[in-house]
């Protein structure tokens, strides 16, 4: 009919979990809980997508896209939601990402991250006969220790190092290397995850970490390969997307909390798209095989999600 396409609200949940094919994805019910790997992160949120359409009003001014994404976990680098936002079928008005066990959280801060694969190499040698040769394993351990010292705690965290600074974290989630117990190692490597919800703080952390790893005075060769980048960003808590989500939770008798996390919503921030993350129920043990969710709050979580989407349809921004 020639009318411009109305911008859409994207509601998405990621299909992937942190567990590989060797882990059985099954759940067990214990009273009012379901336990199993990925049950809260993010199976219950994906299930919510399947019923959301039936819970929404028949007539909405703004279309709603209900999308299951991939690549949110691990080294996926938000591949699914990035691909959609890079080439959407139409204009995107806002993004609501769903994380199954986030009920009560209104996640307005996207924690950004930089992920590197670091490789340390050297000549190696016999542990006794050539004991003065530098070891790649020893050097990797020294670098990891130096990187860990860069993390900046918030005042609410134990023993904050600088109470006025934005929170940053450094994690080495995997380390490997060496050839034998009696060899000065020729090869070692590790995976680094740098995070902050503040873009400037993340930039500064990245620069400081590179200065450690690329120090020309280091005894061995160190190569840094980028394997993932997630942008940091934030939704103004006063934006209608956030205020409506907070109001709906209050009305449902659920205490809302403004929080920070790394989710599919991160991909929206550098594109200037308002975005936040909401939940369906409560639970704990995320990223463990003992992960669990509460069943009783699911109905309230689904109702709050549908009410949020419906009420956003009445808002202009």
C-alpha positions, 0 to 999 in steps of 0.5 A: 500500500506504499506506507512506510514499514513500521519499526519492530520490537525484536524479542529474542532468546539464544538456543545454545548452551555452554555445554558440548555434545558430551553433556546430556541435555536433560532435566529432572524434576524435584518438586517445584524445580527443574534441574539440568544443564542449560535449563535456565540458560536458556531453555526456559526462555526459548520455550517462552518464545513459543507461547509469546504470540498467543499471550499478546493482544490481537492488534498491535501498532508495532510488529513483534519479531520472535526470534531464536538466536545462536552464538550467544554462549562461549566463543559464538560472539553473538553471531546470530543476533549480529547477523539479524541486526546487520541486515534486518528485513525492516527497521528495529525499534527496540530489542528485548533479549530473554535469559531464562533465570533473570526474573526480577532483573531489568538488565540495562547495562550490557557488559562488553568483552574482549577475548584473546587467544595468547600463544607463548613460544620459545626454544625450550630445553632440558629441565636440568641441563638447560635450566637457564632457558626460559620456559613458555609455561613459566612465562605464561604463568607470569603473564596471567598473574600480571593480567589478573592484577588489572581487574577493578572491583566495585565498592560492593565487591570484596576488597575493592581496589579503587572504589570510584572506578567502573568494574572490570574483570579479567579471566583466564578460562583455559591454560595449556602447554608444555611437552613433558615434566622435565622439559623447559616448555617450548609452547604454552597458551591461554584464553583471556576474557576482559570485561566491563560495562563501561566502554571507556573502562573496557578500552583502558583495560584492553590497552593495559592488557596489551601492554603486558602481553606485548612488552618487547622486554619479555623473554619469549615470543607472545602472539595475541589473536582476537577471538571475540568482541562484545560491545559494552553499552547501556540503556538509560533507566529513564527510557520507556523500554526500561520504565515500562519493564520496571512498572510491569514487574512492580504491578506483578509483585516482583521486585525489579532490579537494574543490573548488568550482564552480557547478553544478545542485547549487547549487539543493539547498543552500538547500532543505537537501538534501545535494548534490555534483557528480561527473565522468565523465572528464578534459578541458580547454578548457571553454567553448571550441570546442576543448573536449576529453575523454579517452576512456580514463577514461570506463569508470572514471568510469561505474563510480565513479558507479554504485558511489557510488550503490549504496553510498549506498543502504546509508547512513543520514542 
